[in-house]
Amino acid sequence: MTLTHPTDTPKPVIIWLWVMIAMIFVIVILGGVTRLTQSGLSMVDWRPIMGIIPPLSTADWQEAFAAYKAYPEYQKLNYGMTLADFKAIFLMEYFHRVWGRLIGIVFILPFAWFLIRGSVRGSFALKLTGLLILGGAQGVLGWVMVKSGLVDNPSVSPYRLAAHLSLALVLGAILLWMVLVRTTEPETLDPARRKRVVGPLHPALFLAVLTVISGAFVAGLDAGQTYNTFPLMDGHWIPGGLLDLKPIWRNPFENVPMVQFEHRVLGILTMLACLFLWWRGQVANLRKPARIALNLIGLMALVQPALGITTLLLVVPVSLAAAHQAGAMILLGLLTWLLHETKRRPGRLDYAPAQG
């Protein structure tokens, strides 16, 4: 098989890439729910192979529960919990880990088949190999994150949580870009019209990424459990104690009032940047795919803050918090799509000629 252009990529490969994107989307949601339900520290060992087998008998469950009792989360937070309660949090983390292993299987086996068949080759094969390595690193990073909570403080490191989430989003974004490159061939925008869209697109994407990373620190510190009012925090536009920690650089990452305040500010800035992008793009006369992406960005710029504010006011219900996290991934995906649609390329103009 001769592949002369990315758009010549066989359809089964494209379907496989979409499946991988969907599976990453699901595991990020599972990870968020695991965090929200305080389930992530219930499995206190890491067995990449045998860990696929859950406790099957009462004795197995008692053994797993006894292991959990030896760690600070049980001793300081969940002392006296029942075996039934333990099963609930254990199974949540179990499904999270099993889904991660399933992602590895669904990536490796088709990848090997496509290599043998020659459906992927050259630089594309090398890029996929790089993704495989990153995926393995993601699994290791997940365990490193869990280990940070199996110490005196029964809470995972927000730094490691942010790194774990960020790497998952990077993997998803790379896969999405691979799909876009191989399924669409955007044409070059007229320079003036391209500038109207690309100019505000980059800061909007940058702010969206920063907001997601900030959200990981909010989750890691349980910062959403405090200051459950909006727009004021403890009756103030700018709460006190924002710079209490020393050295001062720790405050944006470890100080609860500062972490929540900066997430609010970044969320509002992201909303404004996306709405400005939408407004600027309305007169750019884009082709249909770019217009769809742009309009969906404008919609999500309103939906996502509404989800975040409602989640805060209701003191972080799991369903709303998971929807807010899903919204963040959708917005990042839409911005990535528009970035691809407005990518500078030689060729014909990617805009509809003016009428009349």
Protein Blocks (a to p, Z undefined) as FASTA:
>chain_A
ZZfbfklpcfklmmmmmmmmmmmmmmmmmmmmmmmnopmmmpmcdcfklmmpccfbfklm
mmmmmmmmmpmklmmmmgoiafklmmmmmmmmmmmmmmmmmmmmmmmmmmmmmmmnopag
cjllmmmmmmmmmmmmmmmmmmmmmmmmmcfblcddfklmmmmmmmmmmmmmmmmmmmmm
mmcccddddfklmmmmmmmmmmmmmmmmmmmmmmmmmmmnommmgoiacfbeghiabdgh
klmpccfklmmmmmmklmmmmmmmmmmmmmmmmmmmmmmmmmnopafklmmmmmmmmmmm
mmmmmmmmmmmmnoopaklmmmmmmmmmmmmmmmmmmmmmmpcceddddbdcdeZZ
